């Protein structure tokens, strides 16, 4: 006890000495808080004993549940805007009831029949502790609703102040069975009660939790907290009995010391002309704190709904392998659990928006999805190598690659009867092995889909979006105007670079999820290390609705070609037919040819142009003069560092506008 009190005194002295230390160079307020709290505990007792301290042995007590109260008083010191530490004194009621079912044979005095009496043996423990908790805290976000969200971690030691227990037994069945005690008939009897004599003299463990704060005054917060206490030692020294608690607490954070700036008194002296001239050239240092602020005055807008034409993200139907390997790399999402129904738990990402390279990791699963939607479809997996010069195992390695991919499909639940495999030393249309990239590309297995489209490029998607303007006010004081001030919001990707304080109109555009009726519009202003956030609740039901025409400007389709080829495959022709059948008359179709970086520049320019022109000729052959066609030159290519990027660059891109 004396040792624990000495530690407590040292901790309090350390915190107060830091809180009152002088730091004239720090321009942020440093605040010391007191933190009173009350709350409730949900206690989980984990045990493994049948009796202790004279209790009756009925069976092994395994676990128990209970609730209790907590009361806490603490101090907290903010080192900076993100980090702080503190000390809590807590009174904790860690009560719980442990139960075990048991029974015994008994003779019915009226009939002489021997019956089995089922009973519930319960051990109710009511330990009460005073805990000492030093902790570290970290601010996860500066403004959640109207205050910070904080996480914290602590260790604790606790002194028991009460340790009552009671063991009782209650008859469960049959209904007519009773205990006879002192000529009294009862269905429940007290077995033993008293104090836990061998309760641990010192409880110790660790705690972690989260605290949300709502601002209710200047630097004063109403706190809501959830925390988890884990005791590392036994409640009683003679049995295996540990306590775990989940707490919910409501409290206040009240400042009682705020660090102020010191301004030393400057003695009055006669002005020196040279000094005055020098001071005019030297900017004065501000003694006041810098400040930035933002307010959301109002929001206007409307809810738009309608349809847009989108193209699904392209799929590279190949699995690439490392040199002399047939193991599928971790990049691909494959089913390693061998559970045929596991694919049903996987959620495919959006096939219309996202990172085109990253989605290639889902290619096996995407083809599994196509096979499940088309029961008559099958696949052929063709394994290849980069040739005997680089991979000496040859045809055997190519077959192993095909079998590895086949195994992945079987593990996703595709029957073996729907899969065939084949192997060749090189692909039928190999990449140029004069380049190291071409060698890597030939080390693959192609997945050929039959009786189903590998990809559906065109789809109408219904959408709802909020379009409007936010009217905001920006203010600042005591800042260096040479440093940037930025304003961002969660309804758009725009970043506003503030040059002057005042009023601003910010365009807003946000796609809404199905059944989304409300959301918070958040504006954040950033300057140096300062940040301020303001939120405004947007009730979409209060805004007018308007249906708009078909949107085409988000459509971009990618049609892939074989290495060094410009002729349209049958799949590409079918996709162009699909596009032409669905587009309204008079649209403009833009075609942009593309190649990878392998080969000479002149050859690549010519090949890209051939691909676009062949697509143009085919569209005109089936649609006549229904559309205007433009061949564009400028294109943003995919990264050439992976086979996926190079395969996707061997393509044409198709865009549409009215």
C-alpha positions as CSV (number, residue, x, y, z in Angstrom):
1,X,0.0,0.0,0.0
2,X,2.8,2.5,1.0
3,X,4.7,1.6,-2.2
4,X,1.7,2.3,-4.4
5,X,1.0,5.6,-2.7
6,X,4.6,6.7,-3.3
7,X,4.3,5.9,-7.0
8,X,1.0,7.9,-7.1
9,X,2.7,11.0,-5.5
10,X,5.6,10.8,-7.9
11,X,3.2,10.6,-10.9
12,X,1.1,13.6,-9.7
13,X,4.3,15.6,-9.1
14,X,5.6,14.7,-12.6
15,X,2.4,15.8,-14.4
16,X,2.1,19.1,-12.5
17,X,5.7,19.9,-13.0
18,X,5.3,19.5,-16.8
19,X,2.0,21.4,-16.8
20,X,3.5,24.5,-15.1
21,X,6.8,24.4,-17.0
22,X,7.7,27.6,-18.9
23,X,7.9,27.4,-22.7
24,X,7.8,30.9,-24.4
25,X,8.4,29.5,-27.9
26,X,5.3,27.3,-28.0
27,X,2.4,29.3,-29.5
28,X,-0.3,26.6,-28.8
29,X,-2.4,26.7,-25.6
30,X,-1.6,23.9,-23.3
31,X,-4.4,22.9,-21.0
32,X,-4.7,20.7,-17.9
33,X,-8.1,19.1,-17.4
34,X,-9.9,17.5,-14.5
35,X,-12.0,14.5,-15.7
36,X,-14.9,13.3,-13.4
37,X,-16.8,10.4,-14.8
38,X,-19.5,7.9,-13.8
39,X,-20.7,4.8,-15.6
40,X,-21.5,1.1,-15.7
41,X,-19.4,-2.1,-16.1
42,X,-20.2,-5.3,-17.7
43,X,-18.0,-7.9,-15.9
44,X,-16.9,-11.2,-17.4
45,X,-15.3,-13.6,-14.9
46,X,-13.3,-16.5,-16.3
47,X,-12.5,-19.3,-13.8
48,X,-11.6,-22.9,-13.4
49,X,-12.4,-24.1,-9.9
50,X,-15.0,-26.2,-8.1
51,X,-14.7,-24.8,-4.6
52,X,-12.7,-22.5,-2.4
53,X,-12.7,-21.2,1.2
54,X,-15.3,-23.7,2.4
55,X,-17.8,-23.5,-0.4
56,X,-19.6,-26.7,-1.4
57,X,-18.1,-28.5,-4.4
58,X,-20.8,-29.1,-7.0
59,X,-18.9,-28.9,-10.2
60,X,-16.4,-26.6,-12.0
61,X,-17.2,-22.9,-12.2
62,X,-16.1,-21.9,-15.7
63,X,-17.4,-18.3,-16.2
64,X,-19.8,-15.7,-15.0
65,X,-21.4,-12.4,-15.9
66,X,-22.4,-9.4,-13.9
67,X,-22.8,-5.6,-13.9
68,X,-21.4,-3.0,-11.6
69,X,-20.9,0.8,-11.3
70,X,-17.8,3.0,-11.7
71,X,-16.9,6.4,-10.5
72,X,-13.7,8.2,-11.6
73,X,-11.8,11.4,-11.0
74,X,-8.7,12.2,-13.0
75,X,-6.4,14.8,-14.5
76,X,-5.2,15.0,-18.1
77,X,-2.5,17.0,-19.7
78,X,-2.4,17.8,-23.4
79,X,1.2,17.8,-24.7
80,X,0.1,19.0,-28.1
81,X,-3.0,18.8,-30.3
82,X,-2.7,15.0,-30.8
83,X,-1.0,13.6,-27.8
84,X,-1.7,13.7,-24.1
85,X,-1.4,11.7,-20.9
86,X,-3.2,11.6,-17.6
87,X,-4.0,9.8,-14.4
88,X,-7.4,8.4,-13.2
89,X,-8.5,7.3,-9.7
90,X,-11.4,4.9,-10.2
91,X,-13.9,3.1,-7.9
92,X,-15.0,-0.1,-9.7
93,X,-17.6,-2.6,-8.8
94,X,-16.5,-5.9,-10.6
95,X,-19.4,-8.1,-9.4
96,X,-20.5,-11.2,-11.2
97,X,-22.5,-14.4,-10.8
98,X,-20.9,-17.7,-11.6
99,X,-23.3,-20.6,-12.1
100,X,-23.1,-24.3,-12.7
101,X,-25.8,-26.9,-13.1
102,X,-25.7,-30.0,-10.9
103,X,-28.1,-32.4,-9.1
104,X,-28.5,-35.3,-6.8
105,X,-30.9,-38.3,-6.4
106,X,-33.6,-37.9,-3.8
107,X,-36.5,-40.1,-2.5
108,X,-40.1,-38.9,-2.6
109,X,-41.3,-39.3,1.0
110,X,-44.9,-39.7,-0.2
111,X,-44.4,-42.4,-2.9
112,X,-41.0,-43.8,-2.1
113,X,-39.9,-43.1,-5.7
114,X,-36.2,-42.1,-6.3
115,X,-36.1,-39.0,-8.4
116,X,-33.2,-36.9,-9.8
117,X,-33.3,-33.3,-8.5
118,X,-31.6,-30.8,-10.9
119,X,-30.2,-27.7,-9.3
120,X,-28.3,-24.5,-10.2
121,X,-25.3,-23.7,-7.9
122,X,-24.4,-20.0,-8.0
123,X,-21.5,-18.2,-6.6
124,X,-22.0,-14.4,-6.4
125,X,-18.8,-12.3,-5.9
126,X,-19.0,-8.6,-5.2
127,X,-15.3,-7.3,-5.3
128,X,-14.9,-3.6,-5.1
129,X,-11.6,-2.0,-6.2
130,X,-9.9,1.4,-6.2
131,X,-7.8,1.5,-9.3
132,X,-4.9,3.8,-10.2
133,X,-4.7,4.3,-14.0
134,X,-1.9,6.3,-15.7
135,X,-2.7,6.5,-19.4
136,X,-1.5,7.9,-22.8
137,X,-4.1,9.3,-25.3
138,X,-4.0,10.1,-29.0
139,X,-6.5,12.2,-31.0
140,X,-7.9,10.2,-33.9
141,X,-9.8,13.1,-35.4
142,X,-10.0,16.7,-34.3
143,X,-13.7,17.1,-34.9
144,X,-16.3,14.4,-34.7
145,X,-19.6,16.2,-34.6
146,X,-18.4,18.9,-32.3
147,X,-15.3,17.6,-30.5
148,X,-12.3,15.2,-30.8
149,X,-12.4,11.4,-30.9
150,X,-9.6,10.1,-28.7
151,X,-8.1,6.6,-28.2
152,X,-6.1,5.7,-25.1
153,X,-4.1,3.0,-23.5
154,X,-3.2,2.5,-19.9
155,X,-2.0,0.1,-17.3
156,X,-3.6,-0.1,-13.9
157,X,-3.1,-1.3,-10.3
158,X,-6.1,-1.9,-8.0
159,X,-6.6,-2.2,-4.3
160,X,-9.5,-4.3,-3.0
161,X,-11.8,-2.4,-0.6
162,X,-14.5,-5.0,-0.4
163,X,-14.7,-8.7,-1.3
164,X,-18.0,-10.3,-0.4
165,X,-19.1,-13.6,-1.8
166,X,-22.2,-15.8,-1.4
167,X,-22.9,-19.3,-2.6
168,X,-26.5,-20.5,-2.9
169,X,-28.3,-23.5,-4.5
170,X,-31.7,-23.4,-6.3
171,X,-33.8,-26.3,-7.5
172,X,-34.6,-26.2,-11.2
173,X,-36.7,-29.4,-11.5
174,X,-38.9,-31.1,-10.6
175,X,-41.4,-28.4,-9.7
176,X,-42.5,-30.2,-6.5
177,X,-39.0,-30.7,-5.0
178,X,-38.0,-28.5,-2.1
179,X,-35.2,-28.2,0.4
180,X,-36.1,-28.7,4.1
181,X,-34.1,-26.4,6.3
182,X,-35.0,-25.8,9.9
183,X,-38.5,-27.3,9.2
184,X,-38.9,-24.7,6.4
185,X,-39.5,-25.7,2.8
186,X,-37.7,-23.6,0.2
187,X,-36.6,-24.0,-3.4
188,X,-33.4,-22.1,-2.8
189,X,-31.0,-22.3,0.1
190,X,-27.9,-20.4,1.2
191,X,-24.8,-22.5,1.4
192,X,-22.1,-20.1,2.6
193,X,-21.3,-16.4,2.5
194,X,-18.5,-14.1,3.8
195,X,-15.4,-12.3,2.6
196,X,-12.9,-13.7,0.1
197,X,-10.1,-14.2,2.5
198,X,-7.4,-14.8,-0.1
199,X,-8.3,-12.0,-2.5
200,X,-5.2,-10.6,-4.3
201,X,-3.7,-7.8,-2.4
202,X,-3.0,-5.9,-5.6
203,X,-4.8,-6.2,-8.9
204,X,-2.9,-5.3,-12.0
205,X,-3.6,-5.3,-15.8
206,X,-4.0,-3.1,-18.8
207,X,-6.9,-1.1,-20.3
208,X,-7.7,0.5,-23.7
209,X,-10.6,2.4,-25.1
210,X,-12.1,5.3,-27.0
211,X,-13.6,8.6,-25.9
212,X,-15.8,10.9,-27.9
213,X,-16.1,14.5,-26.8
214,X,-18.9,17.0,-27.3
215,X,-18.0,20.6,-26.7
216,X,-20.3,22.2,-24.2
217,X,-18.3,25.3,-23.3
218,X,-14.9,27.0,-23.9
219,X,-12.5,24.0,-23.8
220,X,-15.1,22.1,-21.8
221,X,-16.4,18.8,-23.1
222,X,-19.0,16.2,-22.3
223,X,-17.3,12.8,-22.8
224,X,-18.7,9.4,-23.8
225,X,-16.3,6.6,-23.3
226,X,-16.0,2.9,-23.9
227,X,-13.1,1.0,-22.4
228,X,-11.9,-2.6,-21.8
229,X,-10.1,-3.7,-18.6
230,X,-8.1,-6.9,-18.7
231,X,-6.8,-8.1,-15.3
232,X,-3.6,-10.2,-15.6
233,X,-3.6,-11.8,-12.2
234,X,-6.2,-13.9,-10.3
235,X,-9.0,-12.4,-8.2
236,X,-8.1,-14.8,-5.4
237,X,-4.7,-16.3,-4.9
238,X,-5.9,-19.9,-4.2
239,X,-7.9,-20.4,-7.4
240,X,-7.8,-19.7,-11.2
241,X,-10.1,-16.7,-11.4
242,X,-9.6,-13.7,-13.7
243,X,-11.8,-10.7,-14.4
244,X,-12.4,-8.8,-17.7
245,X,-14.6,-5.7,-17.8
246,X,-16.2,-3.6,-20.5
247,X,-17.1,-0.1,-19.3
248,X,-19.4,2.7,-20.5
249,X,-18.8,6.1,-18.9
250,X,-20.2,9.6,-19.1
251,X,-18.1,12.5,-17.9
252,X,-16.7,16.0,-18.2
253,X,-13.4,17.4,-19.2
254,X,-13.0,20.7,-17.4
255,X,-9.9,22.9,-17.8
256,X,-8.4,24.3,-14.6
257,X,-5.1,25.5,-16.0
258,X,-4.4,27.2,-19.3
259,X,-1.0,28.3,-20.3
260,X,-0.7,32.0,-21.1
261,X,1.9,33.9,-23.0
262,X,4.3,36.0,-21.1
263,X,5.2,39.5,-22.4
264,X,8.0,41.0,-20.5
265,X,7.8,44.7,-19.6
266,X,10.1,46.7,-21.9
267,X,11.8,49.7,-20.2
268,X,11.2,53.0,-21.8
269,X,14.2,54.3,-23.7
270,X,14.9,57.2,-26.0
271,X,14.3,56.3,-29.6
272,X,17.3,55.6,-31.7
273,X,17.0,56.6,-35.4
274,X,19.2,53.7,-36.6
275,X,17.1,51.2,-34.6
276,X,13.8,52.6,-35.9
277,X,15.0,52.2,-39.5
278,X,16.1,48.7,-38.8
279,X,12.8,47.8,-37.1
280,X,10.8,49.1,-40.1
281,X,12.7,46.6,-42.3
282,X,12.2,43.7,-39.9
283,X,8.6,42.3,-39.5
284,X,7.3,42.3,-36.0
285,X,6.7,38.9,-34.4
286,X,3.0,38.4,-33.4
287,X,2.3,37.8,-29.7
288,X,-1.2,36.6,-30.4
289,X,-2.0,33.1,-31.6
290,X,-2.7,32.5,-35.3
291,X,-6.3,31.7,-36.0
292,X,-8.3,30.3,-39.0
293,X,-12.0,29.8,-39.0
294,X,-14.8,28.7,-41.4
295,X,-18.6,28.8,-41.3
296,X,-21.2,27.2,-43.6
297,X,-23.9,29.8,-44.1
298,X,-26.3,27.9,-46.4
299,X,-26.5,25.2,-49.1
300,X,-28.6,25.3,-52.2
301,X,-29.1,22.6,-54.8
302,X,-31.2,19.8,-56.2
303,X,-31.4,16.0,-56.4
304,X,-30.8,14.8,-59.9
305,X,-31.6,11.2,-61.0
306,X,-31.5,9.3,-64.3
307,X,-29.3,6.9,-66.2
308,X,-25.8,6.9,-67.4
309,X,-24.0,4.7,-69.9
310,X,-20.9,3.0,-68.5
311,X,-18.4,0.4,-69.7
312,X,-17.1,-2.3,-67.5
313,X,-13.5,-2.3,-66.6
314,X,-11.4,-4.5,-68.9
315,X,-10.3,-8.0,-67.9
316,X,-6.9,-9.6,-68.8
317,X,-7.8,-13.3,-69.1
318,X,-4.2,-14.4,-68.3
319,X,-2.4,-15.6,-65.2
320,X,1.3,-14.6,-65.2
321,X,4.0,-16.6,-63.5
322,X,7.6,-16.0,-62.3
323,X,10.5,-17.6,-64.2
324,X,10.4,-21.5,-63.9
325,X,7.5,-21.4,-61.4
326,X,3.9,-22.7,-61.6
327,X,2.8,-21.2,-58.3
328,X,0.1,-18.6,-58.6
329,X,1.3,-15.3,-57.1
330,X,-0.3,-13.6,-54.1
331,X,-1.5,-10.8,-56.4
332,X,-4.4,-12.9,-57.5
333,X,-7.3,-13.5,-55.2
334,X,-7.7,-17.3,-55.1
335,X,-9.6,-19.6,-52.8
336,X,-7.1,-21.3,-50.5
337,X,-9.8,-22.7,-48.2
338,X,-11.0,-25.4,-50.6
339,X,-14.6,-24.6,-49.6
340,X,-16.8,-24.8,-52.7
341,X,-19.2,-22.2,-51.3
342,X,-16.5,-19.7,-50.3
343,X,-16.8,-17.6,-53.5
344,X,-20.3,-16.6,-52.3
345,X,-18.8,-14.7,-49.4
346,X,-16.5,-12.7,-51.7
347,X,-17.8,-9.4,-52.8
348,X,-16.6,-8.3,-56.2
349,X,-15.6,-4.6,-56.4
350,X,-17.4,-2.3,-58.8
351,X,-16.8,-3.5,-62.4
352,X,-17.5,0.0,-63.7
353,X,-15.4,2.3,-61.5
354,X,-12.0,1.9,-59.9
355,X,-8.3,1.2,-60.5
356,X,-8.0,-0.8,-63.7
357,X,-4.8,-2.5,-62.7
358,X,-5.8,-3.4,-59.2
359,X,-9.1,-5.0,-60.3
360,X,-7.0,-7.5,-62.4
361,X,-6.3,-9.3,-59.1
362,X,-10.0,-10.4,-59.2
363,X,-9.8,-11.9,-62.7
364,X,-10.1,-15.5,-61.6
365,X,-13.1,-14.7,-59.4
366,X,-14.7,-12.5,-62.1
367,X,-14.5,-15.5,-64.5
368,X,-16.0,-17.7,-61.8
369,X,-18.9,-15.3,-61.5
370,X,-19.4,-15.5,-65.3
371,X,-19.4,-19.3,-65.2
372,X,-22.0,-19.3,-62.4
373,X,-24.3,-17.0,-64.4
374,X,-23.9,-19.1,-67.6
375,X,-24.4,-22.8,-66.7
376,X,-23.6,-24.0,-70.3
377,X,-20.3,-22.1,-70.4
378,X,-16.9,-23.8,-70.1
379,X,-13.3,-22.7,-70.0
380,X,-10.0,-24.0,-71.6
381,X,-6.8,-23.1,-69.7
382,X,-3.8,-23.0,-72.0
383,X,-0.4,-23.0,-70.3
384,X,2.8,-21.5,-71.9
385,X,6.5,-20.9,-71.3
386,X,9.0,-18.4,-72.6
387,X,10.9,-21.3,-74.4
388,X,13.7,-23.7,-73.6
389,X,16.3,-20.9,-73.5
390,X,14.8,-19.4,-70.4
391,X,12.6,-22.3,-69.0
392,X,14.2,-25.6,-69.5
393,X,11.4,-27.7,-68.1
394,X,9.4,-26.9,-71.2
395,X,6.0,-28.5,-71.9
396,X,5.8,-30.1,-68.4
397,X,6.1,-26.6,-66.8
398,X,3.4,-25.2,-69.2
399,X,1.0,-28.1,-68.2
400,X,1.7,-27.5,-64.5
401,X,0.8,-23.8,-64.9
402,X,-2.5,-24.8,-66.6
403,X,-3.2,-27.3,-63.7
404,X,-2.5,-24.6,-61.1
405,X,-5.1,-22.3,-62.6
406,X,-7.5,-25.2,-63.0
407,X,-7.1,-26.0,-59.3
408,X,-8.0,-22.4,-58.4
409,X,-11.2,-22.6,-60.3
410,X,-12.1,-26.0,-58.7
411,X,-11.5,-24.5,-55.3
412,X,-14.0,-21.7,-56.2
413,X,-16.6,-24.4,-56.8
414,X,-16.4,-24.9,-60.6
415,X,-16.8,-28.6,-61.5
416,X,-13.8,-30.2,-63.1
417,X,-16.1,-31.4,-66.0
418,X,-16.4,-27.7,-67.2
419,X,-12.6,-27.2,-67.4
420,X,-10.1,-28.5,-70.0
421,X,-6.4,-27.8,-70.1
422,X,-3.7,-27.8,-72.7
423,X,0.0,-26.8,-72.9
424,X,2.4,-25.3,-75.5
425,X,6.0,-24.2,-75.3
426,X,5.0,-20.7,-76.4
427,X,1.7,-18.8,-76.8
428,X,0.2,-18.9,-80.3
429,X,0.9,-15.1,-80.6
430,X,4.0,-14.6,-78.4
431,X,5.3,-11.3,-77.2
432,X,8.7,-10.2,-78.5
433,X,11.4,-12.0,-76.5
434,X,14.0,-9.5,-77.6
435,X,12.7,-7.5,-74.6
436,X,12.8,-8.8,-71.0
437,X,9.1,-7.7,-70.7
438,X,8.2,-10.0,-73.6
439,X,9.9,-13.0,-71.9
440,X,7.9,-12.3,-68.7
441,X,4.6,-12.0,-70.7
442,X,5.0,-15.4,-72.3
443,X,5.3,-17.1,-68.9
444,X,1.5,-17.4,-68.4
445,X,-1.7,-19.4,-68.7
446,X,-4.6,-18.0,-70.8
447,X,-8.2,-18.6,-69.8
448,X,-10.4,-19.1,-72.8
449,X,-14.1,-18.7,-72.1
450,X,-16.7,-20.5,-74.3
451,X,-20.5,-20.0,-74.6
452,X,-20.4,-16.8,-72.6
453,X,-19.0,-13.3,-73.1
454,X,-15.7,-12.6,-71.3
455,X,-16.8,-9.1,-70.7
456,X,-20.0,-7.0,-71.0
457,X,-18.8,-3.5,-71.9
458,X,-22.0,-1.6,-72.0
459,X,-24.6,-1.2,-69.2
460,X,-27.1,1.5,-68.2
461,X,-26.7,2.4,-64.6
462,X,-29.3,4.3,-62.5
463,X,-27.9,7.0,-60.4
464,X,-29.0,9.8,-58.0
465,X,-26.8,12.7,-57.2
466,X,-26.8,16.0,-55.3
467,X,-25.8,19.1,-57.3
468,X,-25.6,22.5,-55.6
469,X,-23.5,25.2,-54.0
470,X,-22.3,25.9,-50.5
471,X,-22.0,29.5,-49.3
472,X,-19.1,29.7,-46.8
473,X,-17.3,32.4,-44.8
474,X,-13.5,32.2,-44.2
475,X,-11.8,34.3,-41.5
476,X,-8.2,34.4,-40.2
477,X,-6.0,36.4,-37.9
478,X,-2.3,36.6,-37.0
479,X,-1.1,34.4,-39.9
480,X,1.7,34.5,-42.4
481,X,0.1,35.2,-45.7
482,X,3.0,33.7,-47.5
483,X,1.9,30.3,-46.2
484,X,-1.0,28.6,-48.0
485,X,-4.5,28.3,-46.6
486,X,-6.6,25.4,-48.1
487,X,-10.3,24.6,-47.9
488,X,-11.6,21.1,-48.7
489,X,-14.9,19.4,-48.5
490,X,-16.3,15.8,-48.5
491,X,-18.7,16.4,-51.4
492,X,-16.2,17.1,-54.1
493,X,-12.5,16.7,-54.8
494,X,-11.9,20.5,-55.2
495,X,-9.2,22.2,-53.1
496,X,-9.7,26.0,-52.6
497,X,-6.5,28.0,-52.2
498,X,-7.6,31.0,-50.0
499,X,-5.9,34.3,-50.7
500,X,-8.3,36.6,-48.8
501,X,-10.8,36.2,-46.1
502,X,-14.5,36.7,-47.0
503,X,-17.4,34.8,-48.6
504,X,-17.1,32.0,-51.2
505,X,-19.4,29.9,-53.3
506,X,-18.3,26.3,-53.5
507,X,-19.8,24.0,-56.2
508,X,-20.9,20.6,-54.8
509,X,-21.5,17.3,-56.6
510,X,-22.0,14.0,-54.7
511,X,-23.4,10.6,-55.9
512,X,-25.9,9.2,-53.4
513,X,-26.2,5.6,-52.3
514,X,-29.6,3.9,-52.6
515,X,-32.0,5.1,-49.8
516,X,-29.5,7.7,-48.7
517,X,-31.6,10.5,-47.3
518,X,-29.2,12.5,-45.0
519,X,-25.5,13.2,-44.8
520,X,-23.1,15.6,-43.2
521,X,-21.4,18.2,-45.4
522,X,-18.0,18.8,-43.9
523,X,-15.6,21.7,-44.7
524,X,-12.1,21.8,-43.4
525,X,-9.7,24.7,-43.4
526,X,-5.9,24.0,-43.1
527,X,-3.1,26.5,-42.3
528,X,0.3,25.3,-41.2
529,X,-0.4,23.0,-38.2
530,X,-3.9,24.5,-37.7
531,X,-7.1,22.8,-38.8
532,X,-10.7,23.6,-38.3
533,X,-13.8,21.6,-39.4
534,X,-17.4,22.6,-39.7
535,X,-20.3,20.2,-40.4
536,X,-23.8,20.8,-41.7
537,X,-26.5,18.2,-41.9
538,X,-27.9,17.9,-45.4
539,X,-31.5,16.5,-45.6
540,X,-31.8,15.4,-49.2
541,X,-35.6,15.1,-48.9
542,X,-35.9,18.9,-48.6
543,X,-34.3,19.6,-52.0
544,X,-36.2,19.6,-55.3
545,X,-35.8,16.5,-57.6
546,X,-35.2,16.6,-61.3
547,X,-34.8,13.8,-63.9
548,X,-32.0,14.5,-66.4
549,X,-31.1,13.1,-69.8
550,X,-28.9,10.1,-70.4
551,X,-25.3,10.8,-69.3
552,X,-22.7,9.6,-71.7
553,X,-19.5,11.5,-70.7
554,X,-18.5,8.9,-68.1
555,X,-18.4,6.1,-70.7
556,X,-14.9,4.7,-71.6
557,X,-14.5,1.3,-73.1
558,X,-11.3,-0.6,-73.7
559,X,-11.0,-3.2,-76.5
560,X,-7.8,-5.3,-76.3
561,X,-5.7,-6.6,-79.2
562,X,-3.1,-9.3,-79.5
563,X,0.6,-8.4,-79.5
564,X,1.5,-6.5,-82.6
565,X,-1.9,-7.1,-84.2
566,X,-4.6,-4.6,-85.3
567,X,-7.4,-6.9,-86.6
568,X,-10.6,-7.0,-84.5
569,X,-11.3,-10.2,-82.7
570,X,-14.8,-11.7,-82.7
571,X,-15.3,-10.6,-79.1
572,X,-14.4,-7.0,-80.0
573,X,-16.8,-7.0,-82.9
574,X,-19.6,-8.3,-80.7
575,X,-18.9,-5.5,-78.2
576,X,-18.9,-2.8,-80.9
577,X,-22.3,-4.2,-82.1
578,X,-23.6,-4.0,-78.6
579,X,-22.5,-0.4,-78.3
580,X,-23.9,0.7,-81.6
581,X,-27.3,-0.9,-80.8
582,X,-27.6,1.0,-77.5
583,X,-26.3,4.5,-78.4
584,X,-28.8,7.2,-79.5
585,X,-28.6,8.5,-83.0
586,X,-26.3,11.5,-83.6
587,X,-23.7,10.6,-80.9
588,X,-20.1,11.2,-81.4
589,X,-17.8,8.2,-80.9
590,X,-14.2,9.0,-80.2
591,X,-11.6,6.3,-80.9
592,X,-8.1,6.4,-79.4
593,X,-5.5,3.8,-80.6
594,X,-2.9,2.6,-78.2
595,X,0.2,0.3,-78.0
596,X,2.6,-0.8,-75.4
597,X,6.2,0.6,-75.2
598,X,7.8,-2.4,-76.8
599,X,9.1,-2.0,-80.3
600,X,10.1,1.1,-82.3
601,X,8.2,4.4,-82.0
602,X,7.3,4.6,-85.7
603,X,5.9,1.0,-85.6
604,X,3.8,1.8,-82.5
605,X,2.4,5.0,-84.0
606,X,1.4,3.2,-87.1
607,X,-0.1,0.2,-85.1
608,X,-2.1,2.5,-82.9
609,X,-3.6,4.3,-85.9
610,X,-4.4,0.9,-87.6
611,X,-6.3,-0.3,-84.6
612,X,-8.4,2.9,-84.4
613,X,-9.1,2.9,-88.1
614,X,-10.2,-0.8,-88.2
615,X,-12.6,-0.1,-85.4
616,X,-13.9,2.9,-87.4
617,X,-14.5,0.9,-90.5
618,X,-16.4,-1.8,-88.6
619,X,-18.6,0.7,-86.9
620,X,-19.5,2.3,-90.2
621,X,-20.2,-1.1,-91.8
622,X,-22.9,-1.9,-89.2
623,X,-24.2,1.6,-88.3
624,X,-23.7,3.5,-91.5
625,X,-24.1,7.2,-90.8
626,X,-25.8,6.8,-87.5
627,X,-22.8,8.3,-85.5
628,X,-20.0,10.8,-86.0
629,X,-16.6,9.2,-85.5
630,X,-13.5,11.0,-84.4
631,X,-10.0,9.4,-84.2
632,X,-8.1,11.0,-81.3
633,X,-4.3,10.9,-80.7
634,X,-3.7,11.8,-77.1
635,X,-4.0,9.1,-74.5
636,X,-3.0,8.5,-70.9
637,X,-1.4,5.0,-70.9
638,X,-1.5,2.4,-68.1
639,X,1.8,1.8,-66.3
640,X,4.2,-0.3,-68.4
641,X,5.9,-1.9,-65.3
642,X,3.5,-4.9,-65.2
643,X,2.2,-7.3,-67.9
644,X,-1.3,-6.1,-67.1
645,X,-0.5,-2.5,-68.0
646,X,1.2,-3.6,-71.2
647,X,-1.7,-5.9,-72.2
648,X,-4.2,-3.1,-71.6
649,X,-2.2,-0.6,-73.6
650,X,-2.5,-2.9,-76.6
651,X,-6.0,-1.6,-77.2
652,X,-8.3,1.1,-78.4
653,X,-10.3,3.3,-76.0
654,X,-13.8,4.4,-76.9
655,X,-15.5,7.5,-75.5
656,X,-18.9,8.9,-76.3
657,X,-20.4,12.4,-76.3
658,X,-23.6,13.9,-77.5
